[in-house]
Amino acid sequence: MDTKDLFDQGLETRKTVLGEDYVKNSINNADEFGMKLQEFITTHAWGAIWGREGLPLKTRSMINIAMLAALGRPHEFRLHLEGAINNGVSKDEIAEILIQVGGYAGFPCAVDGFRQAREVFKEKGI
């Protein structure tokens, strides 16, 4: 698959997971400098990685929220938490993921993850 095809596939996957409005805003608000990152992420992360057939989107979302919680990246965690919800990850599954993070990455990561998740749930009315 060439780069254009990967970008197109990545754009569709990105819209499916994060929502069309979010993706349009990210791309439309990018200046010339920021567009380089938008194109790279869409092609490589969303096209070449998320576009692989080996795992369903729900599983990829679960892995992402675990890693982002463990890394202490709250902005990306919240974004991917919303994507995980869009991909069918339940509140109970999110709790279990964050408990797992606590055991392997440290309880402060789990505590912060739960705090961020509660805020996202409240914002989304779930």
CORRAKA-V923036 format. One record per backbone hydrogen bond with DSSP energy under -1.0 kcal/mol. CO is the residue of the C=O (numbers start at 1). NH is the residue of the N-H. If there is no record, write none. Layout:
co=CO nh=NH
co=CO nh=NH
//
This chain:
co=2 nh=6
co=3 nh=7
co=4 nh=8
co=5 nh=9
co=6 nh=10
co=7 nh=11
co=8 nh=12
co=9 nh=13
co=10 nh=14
co=11 nh=15
co=12 nh=16
co=13 nh=17
co=14 nh=18
co=15 nh=19
co=19 nh=23
co=20 nh=24
co=21 nh=25
co=22 nh=26
co=23 nh=27
co=24 nh=28
co=25 nh=29
co=31 nh=35
co=34 nh=38
co=35 nh=39
co=36 nh=40
co=37 nh=41
co=38 nh=42
co=39 nh=43
co=40 nh=44
co=41 nh=45
co=41 nh=46
co=43 nh=48
co=44 nh=49
co=45 nh=50
co=49 nh=52
co=56 nh=60
co=57 nh=61
co=58 nh=62
co=59 nh=63
co=60 nh=64
co=61 nh=65
co=62 nh=66
co=63 nh=67
co=64 nh=68
co=65 nh=69
co=66 nh=70
co=67 nh=71
co=68 nh=73
co=73 nh=77
co=74 nh=78
co=75 nh=79
co=76 nh=80
co=77 nh=81
co=78 nh=82
co=79 nh=83
co=80 nh=84
co=81 nh=85
co=82 nh=86
co=83 nh=87
co=84 nh=89
co=85 nh=88
co=90 nh=94
co=91 nh=95
co=92 nh=96
co=93 nh=97
co=94 nh=98
co=95 nh=99
co=96 nh=100
co=97 nh=101
co=98 nh=102
co=99 nh=103
co=100 nh=104
co=101 nh=105
co=106 nh=110
co=107 nh=111
co=108 nh=112
co=109 nh=113
co=110 nh=114
co=111 nh=115
co=112 nh=116
co=113 nh=117
co=114 nh=118
co=115 nh=119
co=116 nh=120
co=117 nh=121
co=118 nh=122
co=119 nh=123
co=120 nh=124
co=121 nh=126
//
